[in-house]
């Protein structure tokens, strides 16, 4: 047969069969993509990883059977898959990926649409399916702040050196399997990148988010991911989503709060940290819109944002729509979980930004009266936590206790204002007993001390208990190179230990002032926190509290500090870590629903998935309660977590069937 005709029939056959990772054409064809496969995205595939090229069977997982993508979901839940396109031999040119339709029972549809690369990307109506082009960041050194290094088992698995039974490591930076590898984290809307190229001997991930509407018909939904190269369709991947007959709640079962800096956002997008100071109405409105889009993106990921201090007479201007839920409606371009539901938390004077330096008992009581009165007058339909953030990570417990007592002794309505500080619970219980909400972080701790203190706060009607950040081995961390399970596990730990709210210290830390590094090009550099002073033969690039990804959960859609990196978008770009954490928060909804039906079975599942968490690890030396030698207790295999989610779903579904008439 003539060679041109033969090539035509090979292309046609591949397209007809819905070709999978094995659909490969000749080196001189358009098919630079040699394999296509998928996973949940929690097994982070580095850009250099040609897994299917090495062994196709190594790509099989609970989501990918070698031919198709299979997911299950409750209603009002977002599920996702990560499509990996490998160019194992030669460069792939002019690649496009499309996936915008799932068809289910009786013709029911879940759809997406391509958005224009401007304001329209922040209009989520009609976009229940979204695709993202994933960008990578090189891991040049181990995060020092997120995990201690005396025990290799504290470090994420793919960056551990060889180690003995006690966790003592041997070897150098180059002995860490993922040294200098490029980790996926930046989720660019695919509309901004198509068509794209894939360099030879590398891969490209395309992430798909699928939101299942609350009114979706239960049953099997099917669609296809289509891939073209140089204008020709070369792959067609079947996608199946089983929609289950129950819905997740709009208000998350596991509550969160995540700080973001308006000043950092304004500096990147507008080159003006304080638009209100220059009294430019257009600039002020532009800033407000950009900030509100951060709130919407967080809300779509089941997270709540907090910011810095505003006087009580100014808070209504910026915050009313966020707290009433008006910001999260179709009229404002919002679609997703929690439509019409408010932000559910407000921090007064985050990080002690209220006027504490000249505070007196009388002035603090007057201000607390004003805040409580304002919140009571609003009558928000969404239950809203609010509190006075006294101070951050301070050991000045007499001062914390004094401020707390001033509020508590208020003869007016302000005595109802909860006080909060980021301090260890055992220390707060002992030295600042009037503080209402201790918010603790930890790597290790003495189990009995923490058990007693936390039990006290959780059982007291006048107190509450929050946690913040994440550090191994106590919990998963927020670093770029941590396992994709890390933030999912964090949420399970929150459920297990009955932590009312989990606080993430920052999400827009673009200016690394604490490390003396200044503005960070977050699209090129993984290290966002701490110093960068030298290169260690064991740690790689390093410095004081060197950390990758710390404080950056949103990437700036517009970057006027580094204009070559800018996408000129009037709103944020998500990190994959937002999506990983959302998975865990949604799992907590499953856990809560299932626990109301079969608490004993749920307790067994939780103890299997997170046998030890936080202070349960204990310490190795009573005289030096700062360390413990241990591996993490939880599995890093995403299939184990998906199996647990399926178990929880079966518990919920069994009750749903019994309730049917």
N, C-alpha and C positions, 0 to 999 in steps of 0.2 A: 504494500500500500504506500502511496505517496506520503512522505514524512509530515507535510503540513496537515493532511487529512487525519493522519494518525494522532497528531497532537490535539486536533479538534475533538476527536472522539474521547481521548483521555480526559480532557477538561470537562466535557459534557458528562461523562460517567461519574467523575468526582462530584460535580455539582448535584447530579441526580441522586446519588447515594447519600447526600448529606455528609460529606467527607469529614473524617475526624483527624486525629493526630497523625495518621498514617497516609493521608492523602498528599502525596508528594509527586511533583512533576520533575522533569529533567532540569539540569542545572542551567540550560540555555532558555528555559521557559520563563513565564512571568512569576512562577511560584517560588519566590525567595523564602517564603514561610514553609518550613519543613515539617513542623508539628504544631498542633493546636490541642490544648487541654485546659482543664479548669479545676479550681478548688474554691474553698470558702474565703480565701484570702488571709486566713489566720496562720497558715503555713507560708511565711513571707518568702516569696521567690525572688532572690536577688537577680539583678539584671544579667549577671554573668552565668546564671544557672541554666544549663541546657539539659534539663532532667530527662525529658522525653528522648532527646538525641542519644543519651547514654543508655536509657532503659525505659521503654514505653510503660512497662508494668509499674514502674516506680511512681507514675503519676496517678494511679488509681486511688480513689478515696470515696467517701460517702456521697459526695456531690457529683463525681465524674466516674462513669463506668467504662470509659474508653471510647464511647460514641456520643453520649448525651449528658446534659446537665440536669440534675434532679434535685429539687428543693421542696420543702414543706413550710407552711406558714399559717399562723392564725390570721384572722382579720385584724385590721388596724396595727399591722406589724410590717416592718421593713426587712426584707431578706435580700441577700446579695450573693453574687458569685464573682470570682476573679478569673478572667479568660487570659491564658498565657499563650502568646504567639511566639514560637521559636524560629529564628533564622539560623539554622545550624550549619549552613555551608556558604551561603552568599547573601548579600544585602537584599532586603525586601523593599521594593519601591512602590510609592503611591498606594499605600494600604488604606482601606476604609473598613469600618465595622458598623453594622446597623442592627438594631434590635428594638422594636417599638410596639410590639403587639403580642399579647397572650390571649388566646380564645378558650373559653371554658364552657360550662354547662349551659345548654340552650342558647348558645351564641354570646354569652356574657363575655365582656372584654376588659382587659387591663391594658392601658395604652400609654405611650410616650409620644413626644413630639420634639423635633429639633427646634431649639431656641436660637434667636438671633444673638450674636456675641456682644450683647450690651445689657441694657436694663432687663431684657426678656429672660436672661439666664436666672434672674431672681424672681421671676413669676413662675411659681411651681404648679399653677393650675393647668391640668391637662398633661402633666408630666409625671405620671406614676411610675414610669420607667425612665431612668437616667443612666447615661453611660459616661465614664470618666477615663481619660488617658492618664496613666500613672507615671509620675516622674520619680526619679531615684536620687538618693543622697549617699555619698561615699562614707563609709564608717572607717575613719582613720585612727580611732583610739577608743578604748573602753570607757564607758561612763563611770566616773568615780563616785559621784554623789548618790547614784541610784542603787548601788550594791557594793558591799565591802569586798575586798579582794584577797583576804587571808584564806578564803575557802573558794576554790574554783567553782563549786556547786552553786554559789550565789550568783554567778555570772550566767547569762543566757546560754543555753546548751551549745549553740553553733559558734559561740565565741570562747568556749572553754579550751584551755590547754589540757594535755593529758594530766591526770591526777590520781592520787592513791586513795585508799579507803577512808582517809581522814580529810580529803579535800585539798591536800597539798599538791600544788601544780608544778609542772616541770616544762621547760621549753621556753620559746620566745613568742613575740607577737605573730611571727609567721607560722607558728604551730597552731594558731587559732584558725579553725576551718574557714570562717568568714572574714578573715582579716582583709581590710581594704576593699571589701565587696560593697556593691551599691544596693542599698535597701529601699524598697518602695514605701512612699508615704504621701506624696502630693497628688491629690485627685483633681486634675484639670478637667473641666467640662469638655467632653470630646468634640463639641462643636468648634472649639478653639484650636484643635490640633489636626483635623482631617483635611486632606490625606496626610499620612505620616510615613516615615521610613523606619526600618529596623536594621541597624548595622549587622553585618555578618558576625556569627558566633555570639549572638546575644538574644535576649527575648524582650518582649514588650507586653506588659499587663494592661488589660482593659477591664475596668471594674464596672459592674452593673448593679444598681440599686433598684429594687422593685418594692413599691409600697402597695400593700393589699388594702383596699378601701374597707371601711367598716361594714358596708352593705354588699360586699362581694358575695356571690353565690358560692357555697362550699362545693368542692369538687376539683377535678383535674383541669388545669389550664396549660395550653401548649403553644409554643411559638418557635421561632428559629433565629439564631444569630447568623447573619450573612457577612462574609468577608470577601472583599474584592482586592485585587492587585492590578495596578495599571489598567483599571477599567473593566477587568474580567472577574466574575465571581469564581472563587477557587475553593471556598469552604462554606458549608451550611450546617450549623450545629443545632440539633434539637434541644429545646429547653422545656422542662415540665415542672410546674409548680402545683403541688397539692395544697389547696386552700381548705383549712380545717373549720369545723362548725363551732367556733367560739372566737371571741374578740378580746384583744388586750385593752386595758383601760387607757383613757386619754391622759390621766394624771399618773405619772410613773409610781410604781410601788416603792422603788428605791429612789429617794430624792437626792438631788445633786446641787452643787453650785460651783461655778467656774468663773474666776475673775478675768476681766479683760480690761485693757487700758485704752480709754478713749484718746489719751494723749499720744500713745504709740500708733494707734490707728490713724489719727489725724495727721501725724507727721509723715507716715508712709503714703497716704492717699492724697493729702492736700499740701504738704510741706508747711503746715501751720498747726502747732500743738494745741493752741487755745483760740479757736475761731471766734468765740464769744468776746474775747478781749479786744478784737479789732472791729467788732460790731458790723460785720459784713453779713447781711441777711442771707444772701445767696450761699455763702460759704457755710454759714450756720446750718442751713437747711440741708446742704449736701452732706455735711458731717452727720447730721441726725439720721439721714437716710442710710448711709453706710453703716452706722452703728446699729440701727434697727435690723439690717440684714444679717448682722452677726447674731442677733437674738433669734431671728427666724431660722437660721441654719442650725443653731444650737437646739431650738425647740423641735425641729425635724429629727434631731438625734436624741430626743428625750432628755435634754439637759437644760439647766437653768443658768443664766448669767447674772453676775453682780459686777458693779463698778465702784468708782471712788466716791468721794463725799460730795453731796449737794445739800445746801440749806433746805429745810423743810418747805419753805415758801417757793422753791424752784423745782422741787421734785415732780410736781404734777405735769409740768411742761414736757419733760422727757419720758416719764415713766408710766403715766396713766394708761396709755394704750397697751403697754406691755403687761401690766398687772390685771387689767380688765380682760385681756385676751383679744381685744380689737385688732391688735397688730397681727394676730394669727388667724385671719379670715381671708376668704377668697377675694374680698374687696381690696385687700392689701397685697394680693398676689400669693397668699399662703395656701398651701395644700399639704396635708400630711397628718401625722398624729397630733392630737391635741388642738384641733380647730376650735377656736373660740375660748380656749382654756388659757388662763393667765400664766405668767412666769413663775409663780408660786413661792418666790423668795425675794427679799430685799435686805441688803446689808447697809446699815447706816455707818458711814465713816470707815470703810474697809481699810485694813492695815493701820488703823488708828489715825485716819486722815481727818477726823473731826477735830475741833479746836481744843485738844486736850492740854496743850501747854499752859493755857491760862484758865483752865476750867476750875471753877469753885463748886462747892456743894450746891449753892443756890443756882448757878448758871446751868449746871448739868441737870438739875431737877426741872428747871424751866424748859430746857430743850427736850427732855424726855417727855414732859407733858405735851409739848407741841407735836411730837412724833406719834405718840399713842392716839392723841385726839385726831390727827389727820387720817391715820389708818382706820380708826373706828368710824369716821364719817364716810369713808369710801364704800364700805360694805361690799367688798369684792366677792364675787360668786366663787372664785377659785380660792381655796384656803391658802393664805399667804403668810409664810414665816417672815418676821422681821426682828431685828436685834441690833444692838449697839456693839460694833466691833471695837473693843477697847484698845487692844494692842497685839502686835504680832511677835510670837516667839520670844517673849521676855521672861526673865527669871525674877523680875521685880514683883514678887507676889504681894508684898504689903501695898504697893500702889494699885495693883489689880483689885485687891480686896477693898481698898478704900473707895475706888470708883464704884465697884459693885454695891457697896453698902450705901453710898450716896443715892444711887438709883432706888435701891430696895426700901430706903427710909423715906422716900418721897411721900409727903402727905397727900399729893394729888394723883391724878390718873397715870402719871408717868412711872409709878412704881411697877406697873405691869410690863414695862419695857425689858425684855430679856437682855442680859449682857453676855458677850462672847469674847473669848481670847484663844489664840492658838498656843496651847500649853498642854503638857502631859497630864492625863487624868489623875494619876496617883499624886502628883505634885499639887494640882489644883485642889483636890479633896483635902489635902493636909494643910495647905498654906493659904488658899483663897476659897473657903467654903461657900461664900455668898455668890461667886461667879455662877451664872445659870448654865452656860454652855461651854464647857471645855472642849476644844477641838484639837485632837491629838494626831501626831504623826509618829511613826516608829519604824525601826529596823528590827530590833529585838527588845525584849522586856521580861521582867520577872513575872511569871504567870500569876502567882497568887496576888501580888500587889495590883496588877491590872484587873484581874477578875473582880477583886473586892471594890476597887474604885469605880469601874464601869457599872457593876451591878448597883452600886449606890446611886449613880446618876440616872440609870434607866428606871429604877424603882421609885425614885423621889418625884412626887408630883410637881415640885418646884424646880426641877433640873431636867436637862436633856443632854444628849451626847452625840457629837459629830466626830468624824475622822477626816484627815486630809492627806493628799498626795499618796505615793506608793513607793515602797522600797523593799527590794528582795533582801532576805528570804521571807520577810513578814507578809508580803503581798507582791503582786505584779507591779511593775513600774511603768512610767509613762515614756520611757526612752525609745528612740527610733529603732534601736537594735534589739529591744526586748522581744520575746516570743509574741506572736500575734494573739495568743491566748491571754496575755498579761492583764489587759483591761477587762476582759470578760471575767477572769478569775476575781479581779478586784470587786466587781459587783456581787459575785457569789459570796465573797467574804463579807461584804456589807450585809447581805441577807442573813448569813449564818450568825454573825455577831450582833445582829439587831442594831446596827448603826443607823441612826435616823437620817442623817444627811452626809454625803461625802463631798469634800471641798477640794477642788484643784486650784492651786495657787495662782496660775496665770495661763492664758491662752494666746496672748499677743506680745510675748516678751521679745520684741524685735531689737531692742537696744540693750545689749549685755553690759550694762553699766556696773553690775556687781563684780563681774570678772575683769573689768577694765578694758573690755574689747570694743566697746562702742556698738555702732549699728552693724547688724549681721545680715549678710546676703543669704536669706533663709532658703532660697532656691538652689544655692550652690554648696552650702556648708551645713553639715549635720550638727556640728557643735553649736549650741545656742546659749549655754550657761557655763560660768566658771572661766578660769584662765586657760591660756594655751601658751606654754612657756618652752616646752622641749619635746623630744621624742624619746620615749622609754623603750628599751629592748623587749620588755614584757607587755607593757600597756599600750604601746603605740603612741600616737600623739596624745599629749597629756598636759596637765596643769592643775592649779588649785580648783577643786570641785568641778573638773571637766565633765560636761554632760551633753549628750546628744538629744536634741528635740525637746529638752526640758523647757516648759513655759510656752511652747509654740504648738497650739492645737488648730489654729487657723493660719493660713498663709494669705498675705495681702494680695488682693486682686489687682490693685494698682500699687506700684512701688516707685515713688519719685526719688527715693534715696539711691536705688539701683535701677535706673530706668531701662537698662538693657534686659533686665529680668521681668519687667512689668508686662502684665496682660491687659492693662488699662480697663479693668472691670470695676464698676462702682459697688463692690461688695466682696466678701471673703471667698477663699478657696479652702475646701475641707482637707484635713489630714485623714489618712486611713485610720489613725488612732481614734478619731471621733467615731468612726464606723465600728471599730472593734469594741469600744466602750458601749456604744448603743446596743450591740449584741448582748452584752452582759446585763444591761439594764432591762432589756426585753426578757431575758431569761428570768430576771427577778419577778417580772409580772407572771410568767409561767409558774414560778415557785410559789408565789402568793396565792394564785388561783388554785393550784393543786393542793397546797397546805390546808386550805379551807375545806377540802374534801377528804384527804388522807394524810394528816400531819405526820404520822409515824413513817409512812413510806417516803414522804418528802425528806424527812430528817435523815433517813438512811441514804438517800441519793446525795444529799448535801455532804454528809460525812464521807461518802465514797469519793466525791469529786474534790473536796477541799478538806482532807483529813486534819491538817493543821493550818492555821492562819493567824496572822498578827502575833499576839503575845502567847498563843498556845505553844509556840516553839520553845519558850523558856530561854534560859541562859546556861552557859557552861561553867561560870565561876561566880559564886555569890559575892566575892570581894571585888569583882570587876564586871558588873552586870551590863556590859556593852557588846558582848559577842556570843555567838553560838556557832558550832560547827554542824552543818546540816545541809542536806539537799532540800529543794522545794518539795512540797508534799503533793502537788497537783500535776496532772497529766498535761503535757504540752501538745498532745495529739488532738487536732480539731474534731476528728471523728468521735472521740470519746465524749466530747461536749455535745455534739449533735445527737448522739445516742441518748444522753441524759435528757436533752430537751425533748426528744421523742417520747421518752418514758413519762415525762411530766405531761406532755400533750395527751397521752393515753389515759392518764388519771383524770384529766379535765374532761375529755371526751366521754368517758364512761359515765360521769355525772350528767353530762349534757343529754346522753341517750336516755338515762333514767327519768329526766325531767320532761321528755317529750310525751304528749298526750297519747 
